[in-house]
């Protein structure tokens, strides 16, 4: 049977692992955004509508993945003792800010996404604000 100290240590380690994992994912997404932008200029415009629809769905999925990971991290952080949460607050706040920037880049890299793009942008802004408020409470 695990002791309370072992559970706290495991949860702290899990939170750190999840934050590192999300940082890596965000860095990969930023690199892919830049690569996609360069390649898009070379692509023929034959199936532009299909390509745009597929790209919008991929963008929505990426943003949902980021949001889901942030919420998971937040859930783990809320279980930590106050002293451990305080130590991780700065990292979590930075992660939220970076995630928000990446979500905006993902969402706005193709301006013609229309309504979906605007809804995701508003949602990602609201999430970032909520997460920043909660990270201050953490």
C-alpha positions as CSV (number, residue, x, y, z in Angstrom):
1,X,0.0,0.0,0.0
2,X,1.3,3.5,-0.9
3,X,2.0,6.1,1.7
4,X,0.6,9.6,1.4
5,X,4.2,10.8,0.6
6,X,4.5,8.3,-2.2
7,X,1.2,9.4,-3.7
8,X,2.2,13.1,-3.5
9,X,5.6,12.3,-5.1
10,X,3.9,10.3,-7.9
11,X,1.4,13.1,-8.6
12,X,4.1,15.7,-8.6
13,X,6.2,13.6,-11.0
14,X,3.1,13.0,-13.2
15,X,2.4,16.8,-13.4
16,X,6.0,17.5,-14.4
17,X,5.9,14.7,-17.0
18,X,2.6,16.0,-18.5
19,X,3.9,19.6,-18.7
20,X,7.1,18.4,-20.4
21,X,5.1,16.3,-22.8
22,X,2.8,19.3,-23.7
23,X,5.9,21.6,-24.1
24,X,7.3,19.1,-26.6
25,X,4.0,18.8,-28.4
26,X,3.7,22.6,-28.7
27,X,7.2,22.9,-30.1
28,X,6.4,20.3,-32.7
29,X,3.1,22.1,-33.6
30,X,5.0,25.4,-34.0
31,X,7.5,23.7,-36.3
32,X,4.7,22.1,-38.3
33,X,2.9,25.4,-38.7
34,X,5.9,27.0,-40.2
35,X,6.6,24.0,-42.5
36,X,2.9,23.8,-43.5
37,X,2.9,27.5,-44.4
38,X,6.0,27.1,-46.6
39,X,4.6,24.0,-48.4
40,X,1.2,25.5,-48.9
41,X,2.6,28.1,-51.2
42,X,3.9,25.3,-53.5
43,X,0.8,23.2,-53.6
44,X,-1.6,23.3,-56.6
45,X,-5.1,24.7,-55.9
46,X,-7.1,21.9,-57.5
47,X,-8.8,20.6,-54.4
48,X,-8.8,23.7,-52.4
49,X,-12.2,23.2,-50.8
50,X,-11.4,19.6,-49.7
51,X,-8.0,20.7,-48.5
52,X,-9.4,23.5,-46.5
53,X,-12.1,21.3,-44.9
54,X,-9.5,18.7,-44.0
55,X,-7.1,21.4,-42.6
56,X,-9.9,22.9,-40.5
57,X,-10.7,19.5,-39.0
58,X,-7.0,18.9,-38.2
59,X,-6.7,22.3,-36.6
60,X,-9.8,21.6,-34.5
61,X,-8.3,18.3,-33.4
62,X,-5.0,19.8,-32.5
63,X,-6.6,22.6,-30.5
64,X,-8.8,20.1,-28.7
65,X,-5.8,18.0,-27.8
66,X,-4.0,21.0,-26.3
67,X,-7.0,22.0,-24.3
68,X,-7.5,18.4,-23.1
69,X,-3.9,18.2,-22.0
70,X,-4.0,21.5,-20.2
71,X,-7.2,20.4,-18.4
72,X,-5.6,17.1,-17.4
73,X,-2.5,18.9,-16.0
74,X,-4.7,21.3,-14.1
75,X,-6.6,18.4,-12.6
76,X,-3.4,16.8,-11.4
77,X,-2.1,20.1,-10.1
78,X,-5.2,20.6,-8.0
79,X,-4.5,17.3,-6.2
80,X,-1.0,18.4,-5.1
81,X,-0.2,19.9,-1.7
82,X,-0.2,23.7,-1.7
83,X,3.6,23.9,-1.4
84,X,4.1,21.7,-4.5
85,X,1.5,23.6,-6.5
86,X,3.2,26.8,-5.7
87,X,6.5,25.5,-7.0
88,X,4.8,24.5,-10.3
89,X,2.6,27.6,-10.7
90,X,5.1,29.6,-12.7
91,X,5.7,26.7,-15.1
92,X,2.0,26.1,-15.5
93,X,1.3,29.7,-16.2
94,X,4.1,29.8,-18.9
95,X,2.7,26.6,-20.4
96,X,-0.8,28.1,-20.6
97,X,0.5,31.2,-22.3
98,X,2.5,29.2,-24.8
99,X,-0.4,26.9,-25.5
100,X,-2.7,29.9,-26.1
101,X,-0.2,31.4,-28.6
102,X,0.2,28.0,-30.4
103,X,-3.6,27.6,-30.6
104,X,-4.0,31.0,-32.0
105,X,-1.3,30.2,-34.7
106,X,-3.0,26.9,-35.5
107,X,-6.4,28.6,-35.7
108,X,-5.3,31.6,-37.7
109,X,-2.8,30.1,-40.1
110,X,-5.6,29.8,-42.6
111,X,-7.7,32.9,-42.5
112,X,-10.4,31.3,-44.7
113,X,-11.5,28.9,-42.0
114,X,-14.4,31.2,-41.3
115,X,-16.8,30.6,-38.5
116,X,-15.0,27.5,-37.2
117,X,-11.8,29.6,-36.9
118,X,-13.5,32.4,-35.1
119,X,-15.2,30.0,-32.6
120,X,-12.0,28.2,-31.9
121,X,-10.2,31.5,-31.4
122,X,-12.8,32.7,-28.9
123,X,-12.8,29.4,-27.1
124,X,-9.0,29.2,-26.9
125,X,-8.9,32.8,-25.5
126,X,-11.5,31.9,-22.9
127,X,-9.7,28.8,-21.9
128,X,-6.4,30.6,-21.6
129,X,-8.0,33.2,-19.3
130,X,-9.7,30.5,-17.2
131,X,-6.5,28.5,-16.9
132,X,-4.5,31.5,-16.0
133,X,-7.0,32.4,-13.3
134,X,-6.9,28.8,-12.0
135,X,-3.1,28.8,-12.1
136,X,-3.0,31.8,-9.9
137,X,-5.2,29.9,-7.4
138,X,-3.1,26.8,-7.6
